Amino acid sequence: MAVELFDTHAHLNMEQFAGDLDEVFQRMAAAGVTRVLCASFDLNSSAETAALAANRPGVTASVGVHPHDAEDVPQDYLARLKELARQPGVVALGEMGLDYYRDLSPRPVQQRVFREQLALVRELNMPVMIHVRDAFADLLDILRRDGISQAGGVMHCYSGSWEVAKLCLAMGFYISLAGPVTFKNAVKLKEIAVKMPLDRLLVETDCPYLAPEPYRGKRNEPAYVRYTAEHIATLRGISLEELAAATTANGLKVFNIR
Ligand code: NI
């Protein structure tokens, strides 16, 4: 059985890939990574990822505003996101959420922009790609009060505890693990990688950030999701093929890709 992996969160529109994007796609294919979802963080990146999804086979996109960028949204950003969300290959809204670790936008602004985008998620009935760091209590509170859509969503680059992961699973979320699960001291993430129900687990790179071992500290790229998948498969005592088949099927399901 050939390995078919789905990198469910990558930032291939970023300047780090401007010089060698074709080679990045070639290495991705050679590593058995057949699909990649390009996630957005502001309006410009949303337009860029939508264009990538329209022009490259195996590429899909999410459009949305990251909490870091919440303070800089133009007045008409929701109308523009709505327009981009209708482009072919755009399968989710995000990344959106709360980040109290870096606090690059004021917290009340992060919360407002998150809730405004959640209203669009419900209106368009699309899956949501959530970014959350050091803000789980407020995030879960908003999700419970406002709700998402029938289409569900993903906690991307999950960094919380297993206890909070269980709350997210109970709300219907998928949980995506990135390169840090391969780091030697990532005890909490390794625990989650083992305990996660296989039918709710996704893998991602979040490239160009967070390269897995043995590339920690280097530029990350979709091909390297294979290292993360191999590590999780080893932790769970299953084959890479089985882990890849399950996580790819989960990605196709939550993002409604045929
Ligand atoms: Ni990201």
Residues whose N, C-alpha, C, O or C-beta is under 5 A from the ligand:
A	BS01	NI	D206
